[in-house]
């Protein structure tokens, strides 16, 4: 089934949502599929709910009456939960959109997902983390309702460093196919990993623009004939050149370099784009081990002497790690 063919049940908690958001709520749902059910729950005898009247007519949302039996208690929770389960067992939908800032719907979201339903949550910035995490995707009302993030809204955002790590992992796993990854696949992967991920939280409207702004050393966005893709960056400096530079540094330091940081600083100075991650390593020490020219034992790195090695290779090298890692 295509993404936009999915049928959704949109259930709105009127006690926790303002009518000014209805347009943006339904727009978010339309990006994913069709709103088969559109219901809103509240005590419509309450004069504070009058502002909903015209909005419900304009957007064809069905109001469900739930009396407030006790003052100060949210009456809509149980009605929404019961209806959600009835709709689930009817088999008429492929997903749910739960609109509330109330953490009481956390267990409902979990239960719907256990039944194989896609669950999108929508709520205000104040929505507790447990409800956000229980949804497949979560959208912040203050963000989706404005092209510019309001100054008084500071979205809870996943760090860009964490996003880079996740994307790099995806690219490494995909590398066996030796192909770039479709931008849409990257977006879906990020949403699955972080339910409240949304490029609008970072002030962007497009995922491609957001990823380009990261200026990652590990990947970049490329435009091919059939769309946008994310591709792992290839090493800009051949390993042979790196090897020669390390050996030159050793020779100039009388056969030994006392700290890995000296090598790292020299490589960065000589090759500004140098990054061990481009070669598939996370530490400089591991990168150096990958050369047949060097060996490391007990934190001491020595040259491997061979008849075919250049003359200046045949210098004993002591690289004391001194607990310096890359």
C-alpha positions as CSV (number, residue, x, y, z in Angstrom):
1,X,0.0,0.0,0.0
2,X,1.3,3.4,-1.0
3,X,2.0,5.8,1.9
4,X,-0.7,8.3,0.8
5,X,-3.3,5.6,0.5
6,X,-3.4,4.8,4.2
7,X,-6.7,5.4,6.0
8,X,-6.5,7.3,9.3
9,X,-8.7,7.8,12.3
10,X,-8.2,11.3,13.6
11,X,-9.2,11.5,17.3
12,X,-9.0,14.9,18.9
13,X,-9.1,15.8,22.6
14,X,-10.9,19.1,22.7
15,X,-10.0,19.7,26.3
16,X,-6.3,19.9,25.4
17,X,-6.3,21.4,21.9
18,X,-7.3,24.9,20.6
19,X,-9.6,25.2,17.5
20,X,-7.0,27.4,15.7
21,X,-4.9,24.3,15.1
22,X,-7.5,22.1,13.2
23,X,-6.4,23.1,9.7
24,X,-2.8,22.2,10.5
25,X,-3.7,18.9,12.1
26,X,-5.7,17.7,9.1
27,X,-3.0,18.9,6.7
28,X,-0.4,16.8,8.6
29,X,-2.7,13.8,8.2
30,X,-3.3,14.4,4.5
31,X,0.5,14.2,4.0
32,X,0.3,10.6,5.1
33,X,-3.0,9.4,3.9
34,X,-6.8,10.0,4.1
35,X,-8.7,10.9,7.3
36,X,-11.5,8.2,7.2
37,X,-12.7,9.1,10.8
38,X,-12.6,12.7,12.1
39,X,-13.9,12.9,15.7
40,X,-13.4,15.3,18.5
41,X,-14.3,14.7,22.1
42,X,-15.5,17.1,24.7
43,X,-18.4,18.4,26.8
44,X,-20.1,20.5,24.3
45,X,-22.5,21.9,26.9
46,X,-19.5,23.8,28.2
47,X,-19.6,27.5,27.0
48,X,-15.8,27.4,26.6
49,X,-16.3,25.0,23.6
50,X,-18.4,27.4,21.6
51,X,-15.4,28.5,19.6
52,X,-15.3,25.0,18.0
53,X,-18.7,25.2,16.4
54,X,-17.8,26.9,13.0
55,X,-14.5,25.1,12.9
56,X,-16.1,21.7,13.1
57,X,-18.6,22.6,10.3
58,X,-15.9,23.9,8.0
59,X,-13.7,20.9,8.4
60,X,-16.4,18.2,8.7
61,X,-15.2,17.0,12.1
62,X,-17.8,14.9,14.1
63,X,-18.2,16.2,17.7
64,X,-18.7,13.4,20.3
65,X,-20.4,14.5,23.5
66,X,-18.9,13.4,26.7
67,X,-20.3,15.0,29.9
68,X,-18.0,16.2,32.6
69,X,-19.2,14.1,35.5
70,X,-16.7,15.5,38.0
71,X,-15.3,19.1,38.1
72,X,-11.7,19.3,37.3
73,X,-11.5,15.9,35.6
74,X,-10.8,15.4,31.9
75,X,-13.9,13.6,30.7
76,X,-12.7,12.9,27.1
77,X,-10.0,10.3,27.9
78,X,-12.2,7.3,28.4
79,X,-14.5,8.1,25.4
80,X,-11.5,8.5,23.1
81,X,-9.9,5.3,24.2
82,X,-13.1,3.2,23.9
83,X,-13.8,4.6,20.4
84,X,-10.2,4.0,19.4
85,X,-10.4,0.3,20.3
86,X,-13.8,0.0,18.5
87,X,-12.3,1.5,15.3
88,X,-9.2,-0.7,15.7
89,X,-11.3,-3.9,15.7
90,X,-13.5,-2.7,12.9
91,X,-10.4,-3.1,10.6
92,X,-11.4,0.0,8.6
93,X,-8.2,2.0,9.2
94,X,-4.4,1.6,8.8
95,X,-3.4,4.2,11.3
96,X,-4.4,6.6,14.0
97,X,-3.8,10.3,14.7
98,X,-4.1,11.1,18.4
99,X,-4.3,14.8,19.0
100,X,-3.7,15.7,22.7
101,X,-1.1,17.1,25.0
102,X,-2.1,14.6,27.7
103,X,0.2,11.8,28.7
104,X,-2.8,9.7,29.6
105,X,-3.0,8.5,26.0
106,X,0.5,7.0,26.2
107,X,-0.8,3.5,26.8
108,X,-3.4,3.8,24.0
109,X,-0.7,4.7,21.5
110,X,1.4,1.7,22.7
111,X,-1.6,-0.6,22.4
112,X,-2.5,0.6,18.9
113,X,1.1,0.1,17.7
114,X,1.1,-3.4,19.2
115,X,-1.8,-4.1,16.9
116,X,0.2,-3.1,13.9
117,X,-1.2,0.4,13.5
118,X,0.8,3.4,12.5
119,X,0.3,6.1,15.2
120,X,1.0,9.8,14.8
121,X,0.7,12.0,17.8
122,X,0.1,15.7,17.6
123,X,0.3,18.0,20.7
124,X,1.6,21.2,22.1
125,X,5.2,21.7,23.1
126,X,4.3,20.8,26.7
127,X,3.4,17.3,25.7
128,X,5.3,14.8,28.0
129,X,8.1,12.7,26.6
130,X,6.4,9.3,27.2
131,X,3.5,10.1,24.9
132,X,5.8,11.4,22.2
133,X,8.0,8.3,22.4
134,X,4.9,6.0,22.3
135,X,4.0,7.3,18.8
136,X,5.6,6.4,15.5
137,X,5.7,10.1,14.7
138,X,5.0,13.2,16.8
139,X,4.3,16.7,15.6
140,X,4.4,19.9,17.7
141,X,1.4,22.1,17.1
142,X,3.2,25.4,17.6
143,X,5.7,24.3,15.0
144,X,3.4,22.9,12.3
145,X,1.1,25.9,12.6
146,X,3.7,28.5,11.8
147,X,6.3,29.0,9.0
148,X,8.5,30.7,11.5
149,X,9.1,29.1,14.9
150,X,7.6,31.3,17.6
151,X,10.2,32.9,19.8
152,X,8.7,31.5,22.9
153,X,8.8,28.0,21.6
154,X,12.0,26.1,22.1
155,X,11.4,22.6,20.5
156,X,12.9,19.6,22.2
157,X,15.3,18.5,19.4
158,X,17.5,15.5,18.8
159,X,21.1,16.7,18.6
160,X,22.6,17.1,15.2
161,X,25.5,14.9,16.3
162,X,23.1,12.1,17.0
163,X,21.4,12.6,13.7
164,X,24.7,12.4,11.9
165,X,25.6,9.1,13.7
166,X,22.3,7.5,12.7
167,X,22.6,8.5,9.1
168,X,26.2,7.4,8.9
169,X,25.1,4.0,10.3
170,X,22.4,3.7,7.7
171,X,24.9,4.5,4.9
172,X,27.4,2.0,6.2
173,X,24.7,-0.7,6.3
174,X,23.7,0.2,2.7
175,X,27.3,0.3,1.5
176,X,27.2,-3.3,0.5
177,X,25.0,-2.3,-2.4
178,X,27.4,0.5,-3.3
179,X,24.5,2.9,-3.9
180,X,23.4,6.2,-2.4
181,X,20.4,6.2,-0.2
182,X,17.1,7.8,-1.3
183,X,16.4,11.0,0.7
184,X,12.9,9.7,1.5
185,X,14.4,6.5,3.0
186,X,16.7,8.6,5.2
187,X,13.7,10.7,6.4
188,X,11.7,7.5,7.2
189,X,14.7,6.1,9.0
190,X,15.1,9.2,11.2
191,X,11.4,9.3,12.1
192,X,11.5,5.6,13.1
193,X,14.5,6.3,15.3
194,X,13.3,9.6,16.8
195,X,9.5,9.8,16.9
196,X,9.5,13.6,17.3
197,X,12.0,14.3,14.6
198,X,10.9,17.1,12.3
199,X,13.1,19.4,10.2
200,X,10.8,22.3,11.1
201,X,12.1,21.9,14.7
202,X,15.4,23.1,13.3
203,X,14.0,26.0,11.3
204,X,14.0,24.2,7.9
205,X,11.2,23.2,5.6
206,X,13.1,20.6,3.5
207,X,15.1,17.6,4.7
208,X,17.7,18.1,1.9
209,X,18.4,21.6,3.1
210,X,18.6,20.5,6.7
211,X,21.1,17.7,5.9
212,X,23.2,20.1,3.8
213,X,23.4,22.5,6.7
214,X,25.1,19.9,8.9
215,X,28.2,20.1,6.7
216,X,29.0,16.5,7.7
217,X,32.4,15.0,7.0
218,X,30.7,11.6,6.5
219,X,28.0,12.2,3.9
220,X,26.4,14.8,1.6
221,X,23.2,15.3,-0.4
222,X,23.4,14.6,-4.1
223,X,20.9,15.3,-6.9
224,X,20.6,12.6,-9.5
225,X,18.3,12.3,-12.5
226,X,15.6,10.5,-10.4
227,X,15.7,12.7,-7.2
228,X,17.7,13.5,-4.2
229,X,20.0,11.0,-2.4
230,X,22.3,10.9,0.6
231,X,25.7,9.5,-0.2
232,X,28.7,8.6,1.9
233,X,31.7,10.9,1.2
234,X,34.7,9.2,-0.3
235,X,38.2,9.7,1.1
236,X,39.7,12.8,-0.6
237,X,43.3,11.8,0.1
238,X,44.7,8.4,-1.0
239,X,46.0,6.2,1.8
240,X,49.4,6.0,0.1
241,X,49.8,9.8,0.5
242,X,48.8,9.5,4.2
243,X,51.4,6.7,4.7
244,X,54.2,8.8,3.1
245,X,53.4,11.8,5.2
246,X,53.5,9.8,8.4
247,X,56.8,8.3,7.4
248,X,58.2,11.8,6.6
249,X,57.1,13.0,10.0
250,X,58.8,10.1,11.6
251,X,62.1,10.8,9.7
252,X,62.0,14.5,10.6
253,X,61.5,13.6,14.3
254,X,64.6,11.4,14.5
255,X,62.7,8.1,14.2
256,X,60.0,8.6,16.8
257,X,56.9,10.6,17.4
258,X,55.9,10.7,21.1
259,X,52.2,11.3,20.8
260,X,49.5,10.4,18.3
261,X,48.2,13.9,18.6
262,X,51.3,15.2,16.8
263,X,50.5,12.9,13.8
264,X,46.9,13.9,13.8
265,X,47.7,17.6,13.8
266,X,50.3,17.2,11.1
267,X,47.8,15.3,8.9
268,X,45.1,17.9,9.4
269,X,47.6,20.6,8.5
270,X,48.9,18.8,5.4
271,X,45.5,17.5,4.3
272,X,42.7,19.8,5.7
273,X,40.0,17.4,4.7
274,X,41.5,14.4,6.4
275,X,39.2,12.4,8.6
276,X,39.8,8.8,9.7
277,X,36.0,8.2,9.4
278,X,36.3,8.6,5.6
279,X,38.5,5.4,5.6
280,X,36.1,3.5,7.8
281,X,37.8,4.0,11.2
282,X,36.8,5.8,14.4
283,X,40.4,6.1,15.9
284,X,43.6,7.2,14.5
285,X,45.4,4.3,16.2
286,X,43.2,1.8,14.3
287,X,43.8,3.6,11.1
288,X,47.6,3.4,11.5
289,X,47.3,-0.3,12.3
290,X,45.6,-0.8,8.8
291,X,49.0,0.0,7.1
292,X,51.4,-2.9,6.6
293,X,54.1,-0.4,7.2
294,X,53.4,-0.2,11.0
295,X,52.8,-2.5,13.9
296,X,51.6,-1.6,17.4
297,X,52.4,-3.6,20.5
298,X,51.9,-2.5,24.2
299,X,51.1,1.1,23.1
300,X,54.3,1.2,21.1
301,X,54.1,1.6,17.3
302,X,57.1,0.4,15.2
303,X,57.9,0.4,11.6
304,X,57.6,-3.0,9.8
305,X,61.0,-3.4,8.1
306,X,60.9,-4.9,4.6
307,X,63.2,-5.0,1.6
308,X,60.6,-3.2,-0.6
309,X,60.0,-0.3,1.8
310,X,61.5,3.1,0.9
311,X,64.8,3.9,2.6
312,X,63.3,6.3,5.1
313,X,60.8,3.6,6.2
314,X,63.7,1.7,7.6
315,X,63.8,3.8,10.7
316,X,62.6,2.5,14.0
317,X,59.5,4.3,15.1
318,X,58.2,4.6,18.6
319,X,54.7,6.1,18.8
320,X,53.7,6.3,22.5
321,X,49.9,6.4,22.6
322,X,49.9,8.2,26.0
323,X,46.2,7.4,26.3
324,X,45.5,9.6,23.3
325,X,42.7,8.2,21.2
326,X,40.9,9.2,18.1
